[in-house]
Amino acid sequence: MKRYFLGLWAGEGNKSRIEGILNYRTPGFWVIAVTIVGLAVMGVFLLSNQFKPNTTPLTSQIKSTKDETSGSSAKPDLTTGNKAQTIAIPQDADVPNVTVYERDKIEQVYYTSAIIQETIGKQGPGNNYNDLMIKLPYGRLVYINGIYKSNEDWYLASLVPEFGNMEGSEPLRQFWVSSDVIAPGTQVSISFDDKFPLSEVAKYHYVVIGDASQDNKIFTRQTPDENSPPVQPMWDGNLIRIVRKDQEWSLIMKFNGSAMMGLTDLGWIKNDSYCEYKPNMKVTQGFVLRTVKMYEKPDINSRQYPTQNLKSAIVPVNIERSQNGWTLISSGFNGLALWVKSNEVRYSFNADELFKIDNPTIKY
């Protein structure tokens, strides 16, 4: 039994291996010295050939690569034929996973605007930061998410997605843009439940002309281009205001709280898709005063809606239908539908009317 155990542990034929282990001797002095010198030489070589990161801006790298392969990708400005500085970055390029700086140092705001000068999103709030691979052509709709506290000339923004694709077919990421390239006059929109300056009401003096072949519907676009992705549907008779008008396209704003659903009130439509409001024109939106009585049914004996909860003196509404001197109005995004007397619905206001409503005479 004892011999069997030792045979398994050491092996029956391993006499020479065991003798070799027992006869092991420490290497000589010169062997150790040569080894040490070799390691020292290798260390000096590695230290003198360190890795050098590529500090060339990302956009320059991309432009260089594109120029070598397919040449310049410059395109003319889409507005009035003027040439704009075009940055050669592929529109469908993959966006690298890079850090966007200073996002925790903003004053939060939320509204939709548009790019009015072709640019590229920045990695941080300043020209000293690298460009990101996010090309922003003229007219591109963007969400403004915040204003940099240390320099209000820089906005944190993100892309407005295509209609029906809230996940976004483009990279859903944030970037920085200068206020110089953002369209002015887009900060304020109006809706049933929001408080807004009454001067905004007078601006909604234009009416959408729907496409009869598309159920009297048209879509706003991400940019002033027929091939641009759709953003929001609009219908014949909708009231809009003009934010910016170019030769063939207009940047318009609609009302009734689309932004409350994570959508946008802003978009591009062709200039022949709307006209100025005229009396007796058929419209599908309008306004009522906060003092107007709103009923659950077309009957003055039905329950009234508490209009004192409304935040603005004038309320924008959708017009659903009219019957026997009554009009059914709705608030848009929250589905509230109420009846008012048809003669209480207004479709436009001038500046004097708005001033009197905003500054009522106090009777003693």
Buried (B, 14 or more C-beta within 10 A) or exposed (E): EEEEEEEEEEEEEEEEEEEEEEEEEEEEEEEEEEEEEEEEEEEEEEEEEEEEEEEEEBBEEBBEEBEEEEEEBEEEBBBEEEEBEBBBBEEEEEBEEEEBBBBEEBEEEEBBBBBBBBBBBBBBBBEEBBBBBBBBBBBBBBBBBBBBEEEEEBBBBBBBBBBEEEEEEBBEBBBBBBBEBBBEEBEEBBBBBBEBEBEBBBBBBBBBBBBEEEEBBBBBBBBBBEEBBBBBBBBBBBBBBBBBEBEBBBBBBBBBBBBBEEBBBBBBBBBEBBEEBEEEEEBBBBBBBBEBBBBEEBEEEEEEBEBEEBEBBBBBBBBEEBEEEBBBBBBBBEEBEBBBBBEBBBBBBEEEBBEEBBEEEEEE
